[in-house]
Amino acid sequence: MTILKDKKGYIDKIISEPGKHTLNLGCGRINTLHGSIGVDVIDSQAVDIVGDVYEVLEKLPDSSVLAIYSSHFVEHLDDFTYFLEVVSRVLKSSGDLIIVAPHFSNPYYYSDITHKSTFGLYTCCYYCISTPLRRKVPTYNKDLKFRLDKVDLIFKSTRPNYGRHAIKKVFGSLFNSTIYMREFWEENLCYVFPCYEVKYVLKKI
């Protein structure tokens, strides 16, 4: 088990200054969210708090975090439902939870054997009291603590495929132009023109 290491005393800062700090969960070797507190189980220069995410969150009081961000982290979790429950406890009222995850059509998704959950346009709708999407999905009597404010499809390609990347960005602008186009793409075109990532913005209610 990884020993929790708070390099700069950020846990005490969050406790003494509730509602002012943003966490980047599973930040990896590069913390892409400027000004956030990087949390990861593997130590690196970008990581401010080294430890299991759940162990870190357990040390924080209720409603003590301004916002939570994670990119390419949640797909590695065994239980996404439990993750949302834990996050909702420490997130302040009206705080944002921003999640970026590989879309299920991403051709690289299944190459990584550590991926455990798939994510699509409607995934977070099952956990939210309201969403901008048109199709209604069941919530299975969950205790809903979020609303889904926004969901975007991110089309891009990896280096050095710059020409392919530019083409995908153009088509991505078209598919993200309206809610109808997002839904039409995922229902009819997702395996013809795959998406790289999906980004959700959830608001704690």
C-alpha positions as CSV (number, residue, x, y, z in Angstrom):
1,M,0.0,0.0,0.0
2,T,1.3,3.4,-0.9
3,I,2.2,5.6,2.1
4,L,0.4,9.0,1.8
5,K,2.8,11.9,1.4
6,D,1.6,15.4,1.4
7,K,4.6,17.3,0.0
8,K,3.4,20.9,0.7
9,G,0.8,20.4,3.5
10,Y,-2.1,20.9,1.1
11,I,-4.5,18.7,3.2
12,D,-4.1,21.1,6.1
13,K,-4.6,24.1,3.8
14,I,-7.9,22.6,2.4
15,I,-9.1,22.0,6.0
16,S,-8.2,25.5,7.1
17,E,-9.4,27.2,3.9
18,P,-12.5,25.2,2.8
19,G,-14.0,25.9,-0.6
20,K,-10.9,27.5,-2.2
21,H,-8.9,24.7,-3.7
22,T,-9.2,22.5,-6.8
23,L,-8.0,18.9,-6.9
24,N,-6.6,17.1,-10.0
25,L,-7.2,13.4,-9.3
26,G,-4.8,11.0,-11.0
27,C,-2.8,13.9,-12.4
28,G,0.1,11.7,-13.6
29,R,3.5,13.1,-14.5
30,I,2.1,16.4,-15.9
31,N,-0.5,18.4,-14.1
32,T,-2.4,20.0,-17.0
33,L,-4.7,22.0,-14.8
34,H,-2.9,25.1,-13.7
35,G,-3.3,26.1,-10.1
36,S,-4.7,22.7,-9.0
37,I,-3.4,20.3,-6.4
38,G,-2.1,17.2,-8.1
39,V,-3.0,13.8,-6.5
40,D,-1.6,10.5,-7.7
41,V,-0.6,7.1,-6.4
42,I,2.7,7.3,-8.3
43,D,5.1,10.1,-7.2
44,S,6.4,12.6,-9.8
45,Q,7.3,16.3,-9.8
46,A,3.7,17.2,-10.8
47,V,2.2,15.3,-7.8
48,D,1.5,17.4,-4.7
49,I,-0.1,14.6,-2.7
50,V,1.1,11.1,-3.2
51,G,-1.4,8.4,-2.2
52,D,-4.5,6.4,-3.2
53,V,-7.2,8.9,-4.2
54,Y,-9.8,7.5,-1.8
55,E,-7.3,7.6,1.1
56,V,-6.6,11.3,0.3
57,L,-10.3,12.2,0.0
58,E,-11.1,10.4,3.3
59,K,-8.9,13.0,5.1
60,L,-10.9,15.9,3.8
61,P,-14.0,17.4,5.5
62,D,-17.4,17.5,3.9
63,S,-17.9,20.3,1.3
64,S,-14.3,21.4,1.5
65,V,-13.1,21.4,-2.1
66,L,-14.0,24.1,-4.7
67,A,-13.7,21.8,-7.8
68,I,-12.4,18.4,-8.8
69,Y,-10.9,17.5,-12.2
70,S,-9.7,14.2,-13.6
71,S,-8.4,13.3,-17.0
72,H,-8.0,9.7,-18.1
73,F,-8.3,8.4,-14.6
74,V,-11.9,7.2,-14.0
75,E,-11.7,4.5,-16.6
76,H,-9.1,2.7,-14.4
77,L,-11.5,2.5,-11.4
78,D,-13.4,-0.6,-10.4
79,D,-16.5,1.3,-9.2
80,F,-17.4,4.6,-10.9
81,T,-20.6,4.9,-8.7
82,Y,-18.6,4.7,-5.5
83,F,-16.2,7.3,-6.9
84,L,-19.0,9.8,-7.5
85,E,-20.3,9.2,-3.9
86,V,-16.9,9.9,-2.4
87,V,-16.3,13.0,-4.6
88,S,-19.7,14.4,-3.8
89,R,-19.0,14.4,-0.1
90,V,-15.9,16.6,-0.3
91,L,-17.1,18.9,-3.1
92,K,-18.8,22.1,-2.0
93,S,-22.3,22.9,-3.0
94,S,-22.4,24.2,-6.6
95,G,-18.8,23.0,-7.1
96,D,-17.8,21.5,-10.5
97,L,-16.7,17.9,-11.2
98,I,-14.9,17.8,-14.5
99,I,-14.2,14.4,-16.0
100,V,-12.3,13.6,-19.2
101,A,-12.3,9.9,-20.2
102,P,-11.7,7.9,-23.4
103,H,-14.8,7.5,-25.5
104,F,-15.8,3.9,-26.0
105,S,-15.2,4.2,-29.7
106,N,-11.5,5.2,-29.1
107,P,-9.5,2.6,-31.0
108,Y,-6.8,2.7,-28.4
109,Y,-9.2,2.1,-25.4
110,Y,-9.1,-1.7,-25.4
111,S,-5.3,-1.8,-25.8
112,D,-4.8,-0.8,-22.2
113,I,-5.5,-3.8,-20.0
114,T,-5.9,-1.5,-16.9
115,H,-9.1,0.1,-18.3
116,K,-12.1,-1.2,-16.4
117,S,-15.0,1.1,-17.4
118,T,-16.3,2.5,-20.6
119,F,-17.7,6.0,-21.2
120,G,-20.1,7.4,-23.7
121,L,-22.2,10.5,-24.2
122,Y,-24.9,9.3,-21.8
123,T,-22.8,7.6,-19.0
124,C,-23.0,10.5,-16.5
125,C,-26.8,11.0,-17.2
126,Y,-27.4,7.9,-15.1
127,Y,-26.1,9.8,-12.0
128,C,-27.6,13.2,-12.6
129,I,-30.9,14.9,-11.7
130,S,-30.9,16.7,-15.0
131,T,-29.0,16.8,-18.3
132,P,-28.9,18.8,-21.5
133,L,-29.3,15.6,-23.6
134,R,-32.6,14.7,-25.1
135,R,-32.9,11.0,-24.5
136,K,-34.0,10.2,-20.9
137,V,-32.3,7.3,-19.1
138,P,-33.1,5.6,-15.8
139,T,-31.3,6.5,-12.6
140,Y,-32.1,3.3,-10.7
141,N,-33.2,5.1,-7.5
142,K,-29.7,6.5,-6.9
143,D,-29.3,9.3,-4.4
144,L,-28.5,11.9,-7.1
145,K,-26.1,14.7,-6.1
146,F,-25.3,16.2,-9.5
147,R,-26.7,17.8,-12.6
148,L,-24.9,17.4,-15.9
149,D,-24.3,20.9,-17.3
150,K,-22.3,19.9,-20.4
151,V,-20.9,17.0,-22.3
152,D,-18.5,17.4,-25.2
153,L,-17.0,14.9,-27.7
154,I,-13.3,15.4,-28.3
155,F,-11.9,14.4,-31.7
156,K,-8.2,14.4,-32.1
157,S,-5.3,12.2,-33.2
158,T,-2.0,11.4,-31.6
159,R,1.4,12.6,-32.7
160,P,2.8,12.7,-35.4
161,N,-0.5,12.4,-37.2
162,Y,-1.0,16.2,-37.5
163,G,-3.0,16.1,-40.8
164,R,-5.3,13.5,-39.4
165,H,-5.6,15.6,-36.2
166,A,-6.7,18.7,-38.1
167,I,-9.3,16.8,-40.1
168,K,-10.8,15.3,-36.9
169,K,-10.9,18.7,-35.2
170,V,-12.9,20.1,-38.1
171,F,-15.4,17.2,-38.0
172,G,-15.5,17.5,-34.2
173,S,-16.7,21.0,-34.4
174,L,-19.5,19.8,-36.6
175,F,-20.5,17.0,-34.3
176,N,-20.4,19.2,-31.2
177,S,-22.4,22.0,-32.8
178,T,-25.7,20.9,-31.3
179,I,-27.0,18.3,-28.9
180,Y,-28.8,16.7,-31.8
181,M,-25.5,16.3,-33.7
182,R,-23.8,14.7,-30.7
183,E,-26.6,12.2,-30.3
184,F,-26.8,11.5,-34.0
185,W,-23.0,10.9,-34.2
186,E,-22.9,8.4,-31.3
187,E,-26.0,6.5,-32.5
188,N,-25.0,6.3,-36.1
189,L,-21.4,7.3,-36.8
190,C,-19.3,6.5,-33.7
191,Y,-17.6,3.4,-35.3
192,V,-17.2,5.1,-38.7
193,F,-15.6,8.2,-37.3
194,P,-14.3,7.4,-33.8
195,C,-14.0,9.9,-31.0
196,Y,-11.0,10.2,-28.8
197,E,-12.4,11.5,-25.5
198,V,-15.6,12.6,-23.8
199,K,-15.7,15.5,-21.4
200,Y,-18.4,15.9,-18.7
201,V,-19.0,19.0,-16.5
202,L,-21.1,18.1,-13.5
203,K,-22.4,20.5,-10.9
204,K,-23.0,19.4,-7.3
205,I,-26.5,20.3,-6.2
